[in-house]
């Protein structure tokens, strides 16, 4: 069975006949006690007073005593529980402005004079409550509780502090003046400068008097001679003789460390690592720079074959057998797209049948074009078909996998290396390479530039060093694979300089 809730007598309205006028309560000297008279300011409510306030079930819970009671709204609500017909809550406003606070307390003071409770508080105490001075509202609530409930508030004896406030934590003269100007209700209410000056001067004199008392109680703390002859002596170190030799300090030699800046994001690094793992055992990075410097001559030098495990057995020279495996033979891969373009071009040529039987059409195409066995018109047609396939499928395949991009870039890079700059096939290869770069950069500029600088730029830098007539085409291709902006072009040129410095 549920027990009925306890009946709290304080909540019910007190009958008019049982109300005791203020004259039956000791006026305590005719005015509200001051904080100085009590000797110790009480800033918290007792448990008995808190239980009483909570039992009234007010509209707002009390969290900060001096702030929540400063506008008088909760005081008026408590009055309405005991004087339900005299105090109407619609006349009061729960605000925080000075105008609202003064209006609420003005109505409360008027009601207290009418109800015979004029001695409950004074105008000075009300000003202190409005300005949230420490302990002002607590003393008022204690008398307020005694008048309405006819009970005596039990005085709580505070435990003595373990030790007094340390000297460094005590307020200075400027802090005392600031607190007086900000928290003193009388100072904020009056506009008379003479009164403000008098109150501030009186408070400063009290502060100086307290300092004099501390000096008389503990003169050693304020003595300059004691600090000079006492504590300062203990803080000094051992005296040292002039000219004493210092202990030998071991010499430490720090080796210079060269740090190479990395201008790649995590996606580009992972793509390079994946590509290196797929080509493990078939890739030798040292072969990029193994080509000796060749003076300018009429016939182009042989292009280094970094991914060709069968290169040495083929002789390694121009027009020698199999060039390299250009990757990929699956449907939709770059190798398959290139093989389709080459097979269509060779199929339209009367003598192209013997080339179609080759197991690796891209390698055979590069070898036949470099040796002149495949006519220029056929080679230009095949490269034109590659350029057309770039916008539709080849660029997407190259962005999907570094191996696909390596297959397409290796074919075009070998053509640039093996052909003369004045050849029409060379121009067609440059245009196909350029179209591939623009298509990839428009889809993903970051991945496009990363793939080009990692896989195509090292062998192209060899051409950049040894063939002056091809430097403009290499730089044009580099900018084609980057985003069309000044900042991206500057970044691409810096990568070219870094690769050239690495190969120097």
LINCORLIN-V308762 format. One record per residue. RES is the residue in three letters. PSI is psi as a letter, one per 20 degrees, with the letter a starting at -180 (* if undefined). NEAR is the number of other ideal C-beta (glycine too) atoms within 8 Angstrom. Layout:
BEGIN
res: {RES & RES}
psi: {PSI & PSI}
near: {NEAR & NEAR}
END
This chain:
BEGIN
res: {UNK & UNK & UNK & UNK & UNK & UNK & UNK & UNK & UNK & UNK & UNK & UNK & UNK & UNK & UNK & UNK & UNK & UNK & UNK & UNK & UNK & UNK & UNK & UNK & UNK & UNK & UNK & UNK & UNK & UNK & UNK & UNK & UNK & UNK & UNK & UNK & UNK & UNK & UNK & UNK & UNK & UNK & UNK & UNK & UNK & UNK & UNK & UNK & UNK & UNK & UNK & UNK & UNK & UNK & UNK & UNK & UNK & UNK & UNK & UNK & UNK & UNK & UNK & UNK & UNK & UNK & UNK & UNK & UNK & UNK & UNK & UNK & UNK & UNK & UNK & UNK & UNK & UNK & UNK & UNK & UNK & UNK & UNK & UNK & UNK & UNK & UNK & UNK & UNK & UNK & UNK & UNK & UNK & UNK & UNK & UNK & UNK & UNK & UNK & UNK & UNK & UNK & UNK & UNK & UNK & UNK & UNK & UNK & UNK & UNK & UNK & UNK & UNK & UNK & UNK & UNK & UNK & UNK & UNK & UNK & UNK & UNK & UNK & UNK & UNK & UNK & UNK & UNK & UNK & UNK & UNK & UNK & UNK & UNK & UNK & UNK & UNK & UNK & UNK & UNK & UNK & UNK & UNK & UNK & UNK & UNK & UNK & UNK & UNK & UNK & UNK & UNK & UNK & UNK & UNK & UNK & UNK & UNK & UNK & UNK & UNK & UNK & UNK & UNK & UNK & UNK & UNK & UNK & UNK & UNK & UNK & UNK & UNK & UNK & UNK & UNK & UNK & UNK & UNK & UNK & UNK & UNK & UNK & UNK & UNK & UNK & UNK & UNK & UNK & UNK & UNK & UNK & UNK & UNK & UNK & UNK & UNK & UNK & UNK & UNK & UNK & UNK & UNK & UNK & UNK & UNK & UNK & UNK & UNK & UNK & UNK & UNK & UNK & UNK & UNK & UNK & UNK & UNK & UNK & UNK & UNK & UNK & UNK & UNK & UNK & UNK & UNK & UNK & UNK & UNK & UNK & UNK & UNK & UNK & UNK & UNK & UNK & UNK & UNK & UNK & UNK & UNK & UNK & UNK & UNK & UNK & UNK & UNK & UNK & UNK & UNK & UNK & UNK & UNK & UNK & UNK & UNK & UNK & UNK & UNK & UNK & UNK & UNK & UNK & UNK & UNK & UNK & UNK & UNK & UNK & UNK & UNK & UNK & UNK & UNK & UNK & UNK & UNK & UNK & UNK & UNK & UNK & UNK & UNK & UNK & UNK & UNK & UNK & UNK & UNK & UNK & UNK & UNK & UNK & UNK & UNK & UNK & UNK & UNK & UNK & UNK & UNK & UNK & UNK & UNK & UNK & UNK & UNK & UNK & UNK & UNK & UNK & UNK & UNK & UNK & UNK & UNK & UNK & UNK & UNK & UNK & UNK & UNK & UNK & UNK & UNK & UNK & UNK & UNK & UNK & UNK & UNK & UNK & UNK & UNK & UNK & UNK & UNK & UNK & UNK & UNK & UNK & UNK & UNK & UNK & UNK & UNK & UNK & UNK & UNK & UNK & UNK & UNK & UNK & UNK & UNK & UNK & UNK & UNK & UNK & UNK & UNK & UNK & UNK & UNK & UNK & UNK & UNK & UNK & UNK & UNK & UNK & UNK & UNK & UNK & UNK & UNK & UNK & UNK & UNK & UNK & UNK & UNK & UNK & UNK & UNK & UNK & UNK & UNK & UNK & UNK & UNK & UNK & UNK & UNK & UNK & UNK & UNK & UNK & UNK & UNK & UNK & UNK & UNK & UNK & UNK & UNK & UNK & UNK & UNK & UNK & UNK & UNK & UNK & UNK & UNK & UNK & UNK & UNK & UNK & UNK & UNK & UNK & UNK & UNK & UNK & UNK & UNK & UNK & UNK & UNK & UNK & UNK & UNK & UNK & UNK & UNK & UNK & UNK & UNK & UNK & UNK & UNK & UNK & UNK & UNK & UNK & UNK & UNK & UNK & UNK & UNK & UNK & UNK & UNK & UNK & UNK & UNK & UNK & UNK & UNK & UNK & UNK & UNK & UNK & UNK & UNK & UNK & UNK & UNK & UNK & UNK & UNK & UNK & UNK & UNK & UNK & UNK & UNK & UNK & UNK & UNK & UNK & UNK & UNK & UNK & UNK & UNK & UNK & UNK & UNK & UNK & UNK & UNK & UNK & UNK & UNK & UNK & UNK & UNK & UNK & UNK & UNK & UNK}
psi: {q & p & q & q & q & q & p & o & h & h & h & q & p & p & q & h & h & i & p & p & r & i & h & i & p & p & i & l & j & i & r & p & q & r & h & h & h & i & h & p & p & o & i & q & q & r & h & g & h & g & h & g & h & h & h & i & m & r & h & p & q & o & g & o & g & h & g & h & j & h & i & i & g & h & g & h & h & h & h & h & h & h & m & h & h & h & o & p & i & i & i & q & p & n & r & i & q & h & g & g & g & h & g & g & h & g & h & g & h & g & g & h & h & h & j & k & k & h & j & h & r & r & h & g & h & g & g & h & g & h & j & l & q & p & i & g & h & g & h & g & h & g & h & g & g & h & g & h & i & k & q & p & p & p & p & p & o & q & p & q & q & h & q & r & p & q & h & i & i & q & q & r & g & h & h & g & h & g & h & g & h & h & i & o & h & h & h & h & h & q & j & o & h & h & g & g & h & g & g & g & h & g & h & h & h & h & g & h & h & h & h & h & h & h & h & h & g & m & h & h & h & j & p & h & h & h & h & g & i & e & h & h & h & h & i & q & a & p & q & p & q & p & j & p & p & q & q & p & p & p & p & p & p & p & p & p & p & p & p & p & p & o & l & q & r & h & g & h & h & h & g & h & h & g & g & h & h & h & k & p & i & j & p & o & h & h & i & h & j & i & p & q & p & p & q & p & r & g & p & q & r & q & p & q & n & h & k & n & h & j & g & h & h & i & h & i & r & p & j & o & c & p & f & r & o & k & a & o & i & q & p & i & r & h & h & h & g & g & h & g & g & g & h & g & g & h & h & i & p & h & j & i & h & h & h & h & i & q & h & n & g & g & g & h & g & g & g & h & h & h & i & j & h & p & q & h & h & g & g & h & g & g & h & h & h & g & g & h & i & g & h & g & h & g & h & h & h & h & h & h & p & h & h & g & h & h & g & g & h & g & g & h & g & h & g & h & h & h & q & q & h & i & q & h & h & g & h & h & h & g & h & g & g & g & h & g & g & g & g & h & h & h & g & n & h & g & h & g & h & g & h & g & h & h & h & h & h & g & h & h & h & g & h & h & g & i & o & h & i & j & h & h & h & g & h & g & h & g & h & h & j & r & p & m & q & g & g & h & h & h & h & g & h & h & h & g & h & g & h & h & h & h & i & *}
near: {2 & 3 & 4 & 4 & 4 & 4 & 4 & 6 & 5 & 9 & 8 & 5 & 7 & 8 & 6 & 5 & 4 & 6 & 8 & 7 & 8 & 11 & 5 & 5 & 10 & 3 & 8 & 8 & 5 & 5 & 7 & 11 & 8 & 6 & 9 & 5 & 6 & 10 & 4 & 5 & 7 & 8 & 8 & 6 & 8 & 10 & 5 & 10 & 12 & 10 & 8 & 11 & 11 & 7 & 9 & 11 & 5 & 10 & 5 & 8 & 4 & 11 & 4 & 6 & 12 & 14 & 7 & 10 & 13 & 12 & 12 & 14 & 11 & 12 & 10 & 15 & 13 & 13 & 12 & 11 & 9 & 10 & 10 & 8 & 3 & 8 & 9 & 5 & 8 & 4 & 6 & 11 & 8 & 7 & 7 & 5 & 6 & 6 & 6 & 11 & 14 & 9 & 9 & 14 & 12 & 8 & 12 & 12 & 11 & 8 & 12 & 11 & 8 & 7 & 9 & 7 & 10 & 7 & 7 & 10 & 9 & 7 & 6 & 9 & 12 & 11 & 11 & 10 & 16 & 13 & 11 & 9 & 11 & 8 & 10 & 14 & 11 & 13 & 14 & 13 & 12 & 11 & 13 & 11 & 13 & 12 & 12 & 10 & 8 & 6 & 7 & 4 & 10 & 6 & 4 & 5 & 4 & 5 & 4 & 4 & 5 & 3 & 4 & 4 & 5 & 7 & 6 & 4 & 5 & 7 & 6 & 6 & 8 & 6 & 8 & 12 & 11 & 8 & 10 & 12 & 9 & 6 & 9 & 12 & 13 & 10 & 11 & 7 & 6 & 8 & 3 & 6 & 6 & 6 & 9 & 11 & 8 & 8 & 12 & 12 & 8 & 8 & 11 & 11 & 8 & 8 & 11 & 9 & 8 & 8 & 8 & 8 & 8 & 10 & 9 & 6 & 6 & 7 & 8 & 6 & 7 & 7 & 8 & 5 & 6 & 9 & 9 & 7 & 7 & 8 & 7 & 9 & 7 & 6 & 5 & 5 & 3 & 3 & 4 & 5 & 5 & 4 & 4 & 6 & 4 & 5 & 4 & 4 & 5 & 4 & 4 & 4 & 4 & 4 & 4 & 4 & 4 & 4 & 4 & 4 & 4 & 5 & 6 & 7 & 6 & 5 & 8 & 12 & 10 & 8 & 12 & 12 & 8 & 9 & 13 & 9 & 7 & 8 & 10 & 7 & 4 & 6 & 9 & 5 & 6 & 6 & 9 & 11 & 9 & 6 & 9 & 3 & 6 & 7 & 4 & 5 & 6 & 3 & 6 & 9 & 9 & 9 & 11 & 10 & 10 & 11 & 11 & 11 & 5 & 8 & 10 & 5 & 5 & 11 & 6 & 8 & 6 & 9 & 6 & 8 & 6 & 9 & 11 & 12 & 7 & 13 & 12 & 11 & 7 & 7 & 4 & 7 & 14 & 14 & 14 & 12 & 13 & 16 & 11 & 8 & 12 & 12 & 10 & 10 & 14 & 16 & 8 & 8 & 10 & 3 & 5 & 12 & 7 & 6 & 12 & 10 & 5 & 8 & 2 & 9 & 13 & 13 & 13 & 10 & 15 & 13 & 14 & 10 & 13 & 12 & 8 & 5 & 5 & 11 & 6 & 8 & 6 & 13 & 14 & 11 & 10 & 14 & 13 & 10 & 11 & 12 & 11 & 8 & 11 & 12 & 7 & 6 & 8 & 15 & 12 & 8 & 14 & 15 & 12 & 6 & 8 & 13 & 11 & 15 & 13 & 12 & 16 & 15 & 15 & 12 & 13 & 12 & 13 & 13 & 14 & 15 & 13 & 12 & 13 & 8 & 9 & 4 & 9 & 7 & 13 & 13 & 8 & 13 & 13 & 12 & 10 & 14 & 14 & 11 & 11 & 15 & 13 & 9 & 12 & 15 & 15 & 6 & 9 & 8 & 10 & 9 & 12 & 15 & 16 & 12 & 17 & 14 & 11 & 11 & 12 & 12 & 13 & 12 & 13 & 12 & 13 & 15 & 14 & 13 & 8 & 10 & 10 & 5 & 6 & 11 & 10 & 7 & 10 & 12 & 10 & 10 & 15 & 14 & 9 & 11 & 13 & 14 & 7 & 5 & 6 & 5 & 6 & 12 & 10 & 8 & 11 & 14 & 9 & 9 & 13 & 13 & 8 & 8 & 12 & 11 & 7 & 7 & 11 & 4}
END
